[in-house]
Every structure is written in C-alpha cells, then in structure tokens.
Amino acid sequence: MKNENLVQYIYGIADNALILGQRLSELCGHGPSLETDIAGTNMALDLLGQTRSYYQYVASLVGEGKTEDDIAFLRTERQYKNVLLVEQPNRHFGYVIARQFLFDVFHLLLLQELQRSEDETLAAIAKKGIKEVSYHRRFSSDWIKRLGDGTEESHQKVQEAINDLWRFTDELFHMTENDMIVADEGVGIDVKQLREDYYRIVKEVLEEATLTVPEIKYFQKGGKQGIHGEHMGYLLSDLQYMQRTYPNMKW
Amino acid sequence: MKNNWPLWEVFVRSKNGLEHRHFGSLHAADAEMALENARDVYTRRSEGVSIWVVESKNITASNPDNNGELFEPAQDKIYRHPTFYDLPDEVKHM
C-alpha cells in the first residue's frame, strides 16, 4: 500500500462528511423551526469538524506544503470521492431527514469498524466521531418516525423521499479497487460486511415509522470513482467560491 | 408547524453537585423532542451534564398582582435573617 492509496481511501470517507456538512450548512437559518435549524447546523459543524481531522491527516501524508484548505477547496469535481447520496439537494425537510437517516445508519456502522483500524490516526478520528454520529442517527431516526407516523402529508412526503433516495444506498457498500488494497492492510474497512446490518436497522426504523421499505432493484453509483451527479457542480461552486475568487484568502 | 407545538421550560445542571437552573424555553411536540431540542439549543457549548424539561402549562406561577401580600410582609422582618449572632473567631467558613 502506497501513501497515495491511503490518501484516496481517506477521501472516500472524509468527502462524505464534507459534502453532507455543506448541504446541511446551506439550511442554516432556513430550518422549519428555530430548534430544528440549530440541530441541523450542529450536525453540519460536527461533520465539518470530522472533515478537518481527516484532511489535516491527508495534508501531513502528502506534504508539499499542502493544507487542509487546499484539500477542501481546490480539488476538481472528479477528485471528490463522496457517495452520490450525500450530494443530493435539500428538497424539503422530509427529504433532508431521509438523506440524513440513510447516511447516518451507514456512517455509525463504518466508524464503529474504523476505530479498530491498524492506522492509529484513522482509528482515533473514528473513535472521536462515534459519539457525534450516534446522536445524528438518533435525531434522524426519531424524525423519520415522527414524519412517517405523523400526518398524511408528512407520511407521503417522507415516503417519497425514501423511495427517491433508496437507489443511492447500494453504493455505500461498493468497494473500489483502492478500497480493497487498503482493506487488505487492515487499515480500511470492507464495507460489504456492513450491508446486512445496515438494511436491517433501516428496515426496523422504517417499519416503526409505518413506512414501506422500497423494493427498488436499480441502483446508482459513481461518486466513489469521482463520477458525480448534476447537482455536484453547483454545490462545489458555492463551496469553493471564496478560494477560487480570492486565492489564498484567509479569515 | 411550530405554532402547533407546545412550549417547554428547560432546566440544565451545569455541573454535578449544582442544582438545575432555568435556562430558557423552546417549542417541541413532546417530551422526547423537547429533550433533544434542549440539547441542541442550550448545551451546544458544553453547558450541562443533565437536562430537565417540563411543559410550561404545568408550571403554576404566582400572580404579580399579588406581590404585595405575598412578599412585602417579609421586608420588615429582619430578625428572620441569621445576622444577630456573635460568631467566635474560631468558627470558619460561615
């Protein structure tokens, strides 16, 4: 395993947190109530904090004077390795909750494994993130139940969101060639092993929420290889605007 | 949706050994949501180790119009304060 393999592997984990954090940040000040607005923004900050730890580690691996900001702001679209699920836009509150829930269940399972990584830094970052992500999962699961078992309208909206996002769930368990190289060293996680637990937990929550588990057989993937959907460019133009317009600008 | 949610009062204990203090209020559909909202709104800068929430309607408050009869009679009874004892020098921490 070369340094570059590890760097690419970390992108596969860290970019999920960055892009979902960016999506949640877009909602700052636009939540349906003060309380849910702050909850969403808190989760965004948790995710961006985790992203920083990963990127600082990447910067130390790459050297060449690179900083965490270069990694966050100056890569091109194809160089981001996040899954398609997290880049999906904020359509409505139920959609945001569904996207969050489908990711949180995976995220917690992943970090629980990653804390046993042979790479001490990755293990430490994972361990620190577990408490935050446990809360995210609790928050989004509770809201899935509230919306699913709420009014006719909330039930319908969250069901449609789950149906729409379901096709992105399979990619979470896709192993790229690079993932396999890093997993063979005991550093990376074989995410295929998480699939069964993931769908079991998701189904339990959906059933409690009186929602139907979609029976969609067609899945989309590509984000892990850097092939993103049509929304990603817009997201990045927002995210990167400041550094692209005023290079090397600092707060 | 917020208009349909009842109001809750939030009490937070900032350290073990201290009492819960009133921190503020928020809207939530039920007690569980009130706890989660309180966690997000009032303890995000690690202000607390324990949270109580109670629906505001369950608090019975004294009426400010009755302040005269409730509180004024205590004002001229200084002998209710323990200030008339001569403390020996040996007694510390009083």
Contacts between the chains, C-beta under 8 A, distances in Angstrom:
chain1	res1	chain2	res2	distance
A	32	B	1	5.9
A	32	B	2	7.3
A	33	B	1	6.6
A	33	B	2	4.3
A	33	B	5	7.5
A	33	B	27	6.3
A	34	B	2	7.7
A	34	B	26	7.5
A	34	B	27	7.7
A	34	B	41	7.4
A	35	B	26	5.5
A	35	B	27	6.4
A	35	B	28	6.8
A	35	B	37	3.9
A	35	B	40	6.6
A	35	B	41	5.8
A	36	B	37	7.8
A	38	B	40	4.9
A	38	B	41	5.4
A	38	B	44	7.4
A	39	B	36	7.2
A	39	B	37	7.1
A	39	B	40	4.3
A	42	B	40	5.4
A	42	B	44	5.8
A	135	B	39	8.0
A	138	B	36	7.7
A	139	B	36	6.3
A	142	B	32	7.0
A	142	B	33	7.3
A	142	B	36	6.9
A	146	B	29	7.1
A	146	B	33	7.6
